[in-house]
Amino acid sequence: MAEYSLSLKQERDNPPALAGAGLAAFELRRYSLAQRYLEAAVDADPSDAQSASRLKATELVLQMDPFRRRLPANQRDRIVMQAFAAAGQRMKICGLASAAGAPAAPQSLAAAWTRMKPQITERGLRRDPDLVEAAMELVFHIERESKITCGDPVGTDLALLLIAKLHEGN
């Protein structure tokens, strides 16, 4: 990151340095900074598909993180509901929800998701703020397990996995 910053001080619109700084910030999980560098990289070189792809992932992470500071409760709840639905869909697509011979862990994930689903409403989340943590913990667990079973995620599922990594240990 320091090397790219130094390079950009000398040449502000250097596409490879902007892309490198964006990648470094992305890898460091500094998504706001990554967004700025990646936007500049894509503006400087519209053919840079890797930076464009990382930019989309970065924007999804920034939009879908329910643990962002100063996020209104109603917006947080909508994000949790969206993440919960996405994880349920990924679980179904990956066969974690109904595979008869699947290991016990994925079956218990499916059972936990099914038990929690009726509570994941605006009203349910408003009544029980602790439910946000529990729902997102389950979402993150499903996304990690589905990565093992189905391979690398894309789109919303990738963003949820990155958000999980961002909040590990918190």
Secondary structure, 3 states (H helix, E strand, C coil): CHHHHHHHHHCCCCHHHHHHHHHHHHHCCCHHHHHHHHHHHHHHCCCCHHHHHHHHHHHHHHHHCCCCCCCCHHHHHHHHHHHHHHHHHHHHHCCCCCCCCCCHHHHHHHHHHHHHHHHCCHHHHHHCCHHHHHHHHHHHHHHHHHHHHHCCCCHHHHHHHHHHHHCCCC
